[in-house]
Amino acid sequence: MVMVADNNVGAKVNDEVEIELENMNFMTAMLIAYGFPLTALIVGIFGGYYGLLALGINDNTAQALGAMVGLLALAVSYAVIKYKDDTIKKMKKFKPVIVGIKSKDSI
């Protein structure tokens, strides 16, 4: 696996290393990667469904269109994450740090 990390231990290319990312920062990154799209999907489905029912659309049509709205919201959430990707990558708190070099004996 290839990963970009801060190298404070003098590791060289092709060295096997141990990396670390603070637990809270890892959880925040996971929330951005998975929680935001999932929330957008659920809110899109239910918001679309009940919004269409309020407009007087029949139930079957509202269900189908609600699902489409949910998928559209999911796609928009991924587009937002992709748009913000460079900004997130530059944030130091989401960058893993090399904490040690594995010796050949420990492999």
C-alpha positions as CSV (number, residue, x, y, z in Angstrom):
1,M,0.0,0.0,0.0
2,V,1.3,3.5,-0.9
3,M,0.6,6.3,1.5
4,V,1.9,9.8,2.0
5,A,3.1,10.5,5.5
6,D,5.3,12.8,7.5
7,N,8.8,11.2,7.7
8,N,10.4,12.2,11.0
9,V,12.5,9.0,11.5
10,G,14.5,9.1,8.3
11,A,12.8,6.2,6.4
12,K,13.9,5.6,2.9
13,V,11.9,4.5,-0.2
14,N,10.9,0.8,0.0
15,D,11.4,0.7,3.8
16,E,8.5,-1.0,5.7
17,V,7.4,1.5,8.3
18,E,4.9,1.9,11.2
19,I,2.5,4.8,10.8
20,E,0.3,6.5,13.3
21,L,-2.8,8.7,13.0
22,E,-4.5,10.0,16.2
23,N,-7.7,8.2,16.9
24,M,-9.9,11.3,17.0
25,N,-8.5,12.5,13.7
26,F,-9.1,9.0,12.2
27,M,-12.7,9.1,13.4
28,T,-13.2,12.5,12.0
29,A,-11.9,11.4,8.6
30,M,-14.1,8.4,8.7
31,L,-17.1,10.6,9.5
32,I,-16.3,12.8,6.5
33,A,-15.8,9.8,4.2
34,Y,-18.7,7.7,5.2
35,G,-21.1,9.6,7.5
36,F,-21.6,12.6,5.4
37,P,-22.6,10.6,2.2
38,L,-24.8,8.3,4.3
39,T,-26.6,11.2,5.9
40,A,-27.1,12.9,2.5
41,L,-28.6,9.7,1.1
42,I,-31.0,9.2,4.0
43,V,-32.0,12.9,4.2
44,G,-32.4,12.9,0.4
45,I,-34.6,9.8,0.3
46,F,-36.9,10.9,3.2
47,G,-36.9,14.6,2.3
48,G,-37.7,13.8,-1.3
49,Y,-40.4,11.3,-0.5
50,Y,-42.2,13.4,2.1
51,G,-41.7,16.6,0.1
52,L,-43.3,15.0,-2.9
53,L,-46.2,13.6,-0.9
54,A,-46.7,17.2,0.4
55,L,-46.9,18.4,-3.2
56,G,-49.7,15.8,-3.9
57,I,-47.7,13.3,-5.8
58,N,-49.1,9.7,-5.4
59,D,-47.3,7.3,-3.1
60,N,-45.6,5.0,-5.7
61,T,-44.3,7.9,-7.7
62,A,-43.1,9.7,-4.6
63,Q,-41.2,6.5,-3.5
64,A,-39.4,6.2,-6.8
65,L,-38.6,9.9,-7.1
66,G,-37.6,10.0,-3.4
67,A,-35.0,7.2,-4.1
68,M,-33.7,9.2,-7.1
69,V,-33.4,12.4,-4.9
70,G,-31.5,10.3,-2.3
71,L,-29.1,9.1,-4.9
72,L,-28.7,12.6,-6.3
73,A,-27.9,13.8,-2.8
74,L,-25.4,11.0,-2.4
75,A,-23.7,12.0,-5.6
76,V,-23.6,15.7,-4.6
77,S,-22.0,14.7,-1.2
78,Y,-19.3,12.8,-3.0
79,A,-18.7,15.8,-5.3
80,V,-18.4,18.1,-2.3
81,I,-15.9,15.7,-0.7
82,K,-13.9,15.5,-3.9
83,Y,-14.0,19.3,-4.3
84,K,-12.7,19.7,-0.7
85,D,-10.2,16.9,-1.0
86,D,-7.1,19.1,-1.6
87,T,-8.0,21.3,1.3
88,I,-8.4,18.3,3.6
89,K,-5.2,16.7,2.4
90,K,-3.3,19.9,3.4
91,M,-4.6,19.8,6.9
92,K,-1.8,18.5,9.2
93,K,-4.2,16.7,11.6
94,F,-5.3,14.2,8.9
95,K,-1.8,13.3,7.8
96,P,-0.3,10.1,9.1
97,V,3.1,10.2,10.8
98,I,5.9,7.6,10.4
99,V,6.7,6.5,14.0
100,G,9.2,3.7,13.3
101,I,11.0,1.6,10.7
102,K,10.3,-2.2,10.8
103,S,13.4,-4.3,10.8
104,K,13.8,-7.2,8.4
105,D,13.7,-9.6,11.4
106,S,10.2,-8.4,12.5
107,I,8.6,-9.1,9.0
